[in-house]
C-alpha cells in the first residue's frame, strides 16, 4: 500500500513540476511579447515626438522667412516712397524756379538751351579737390570752361561733388549720383572711392544722353533730374 502511494506521490509531483514548467514558459513568452509591444509603443511615441519637433522647426523656419520677406518688402516700399517724395519735391522746386525766373531762361524755339548766364571760370586753378579734377577732365574731353560751369552747378545740386554721397531714398551714389552706383564699374573697379573714376563715368553718361553738360543742366532745371 505504501509503495502504491509512493508511486502516486511521485507521479503527482512530476505532474505538478511539469505544470510549473509549462506555466513558467507561458509567463516568459507573455513577458517577451509584452516587452516587444512596449518597445513598439515606445518607438511609435518617439517617432511621433520627432515628427512633431520637425514640423515645429519647419513652421519656425517658414515664419522667420516670411518675416524677413515682409521686412525687405517694407524697406523697399519705404525707399520707393522716399524716392517718389524726392522727385515730387524737385518738380515743385522746378515749377517755383520757372515762375520766378526771367523769360530769357526759357528754352529756345530751336531746341538749344539758353546761353549760360552764370559765372564762367577762366581756369581750372580756380577750383580744388574733386571740382578741379572734374574741370580738367571736362576740358580733356573737349568741352569748354562754360560747359564745366554747367557741370559744376549740376553736380553741386546732385551730390555737392562728394564722391561718397549716397541717396538713401533712391540708392544713387557718388558725384554724378549714378543709379545704381555699380554702373560706374564700367569706368573702373575703384568706382566707390575714386572721384576721377566717377567723374569719367559721369561725363560719358552726359555725353551719351544729353551731348553736353549744359544740356544736362538745362534738363535738370526743367524736370528736377538728369
Phi, psi and omega in degrees: 000317181294325179294322179298315179294328179293316178296319179297320180294319180294320179295319180297317180297319179296319180296319180296316179298319179298317178297320179296319180295315180297316180298320178295320178297317179297319180296317180295321179297313179298323180295319178293319179295321178296319180295318178296320178297318178297322179295319179297316179298316180297318179296320179296318179295320179296316179297320179295317179296320179295319178297318178297318179297316180295319178295320178296319178295320179297318179296321179297316179296316180298316179298318179298317179295321179297319179295319178297315180297319179294320179294317178297319179296320179294321179294319179295319180295320179295319178296319179296321179294320178295319179296319179295320178295321179295316178297319179296320180295321179293321177298319178297319180296319179297315180299320179293318180296321180296324179292324184271343186283149175290162183298335183294343181272357180290149179301145180281157182293339180275005178086353180276149178290154178295157179302143179291129185251000181278180179294136180249124181292154177264347181197154176291344180291350176287350183243170177217168176061221184297328179294322179294319176298316180298320179297313181297318181289330176294313178294323180297328179283349178105006177269165184267174176295333176296318178296323178292327177301320176294316180298320180302315181290322182297308184280342171294320177292318186288314189220355187068020182062027178267117184286356176249010182296131179228127178266107182295333182289316185252338184090004179293149186220148170084183182302312181275000182055056176295141182229109354282167184299330183295348175303328184290352177298338178294342178262349180160146182290346181264028186298336182287332189237345185259111181298326180297319178297317179296318181294318178301316179296315182298320178293322177295321178297314180296318180300315183287329185261323186237352181076335179200157178300323182293326175291322178296320178297318180295321177297318178296323177295323185284318188239352177094001178206169179222000000 
